[in-house]
């Protein structure tokens, strides 16, 4: 769900970075690294990022929902 929420959505990426800047120090505000299929280390980096920021995703998507911005949940 997270990848599809940000894939080809530059405005949402900007809003997420802005949201992160409200809760994190400037040196920690960045998007998730992109995994490379043939490099296992990049997959671990992505997993570590999502674990570290998981608590912020729910707040961000709640904010998007309350602002009337469509958030589609895949089943």
Secondary structure, DSSP 8 states (H G I E B T S, - for coil): -HHHHHTT-HHHHHHHHHHHHHHS-GGG-------BTTBHHHHHHHHHHHHHHHHHHHHHHHHHHHTT-------
